[in-house]
Amino acid sequence: MVVRTHTSTETEEQIALKRNRLVLEQARAVGLLGEAKDTRLSGRVPAGLIEAAKKRAHVSSDTELLELALSRLALEDDFGARLVRRKGSIPADIDLAI
């Protein structure tokens, strides 16, 4: 995956759409998304939560929102948790040359 910094001319929407596309491409590449949509998901959540999430993600349909949110969750790495687990693993007397 190539990471690029955004230019000042890119809008928040353009950045979100690029990020969304990359997440969905990665989900497809690992087999999480395909042609068949064979499961229905339903639940009751506050309308304000849905609208805020759609606005933030720049998507218009519930299906787009669910695919994106579930893909992000499924692909999320555990870097934060691993970093926290390492706390105290470097000796205090090590010279970091800072």
Protein Blocks (a to p, Z undefined) as FASTA:
>chain_A
ZZddddfkbcfklmmmmmmmmmmmmmmmnopacfbdcbdcdddddfklmmmmmmmnopab
fklmmmmmmmmmmmpccklmmmmmmgokacfkbcehZZ
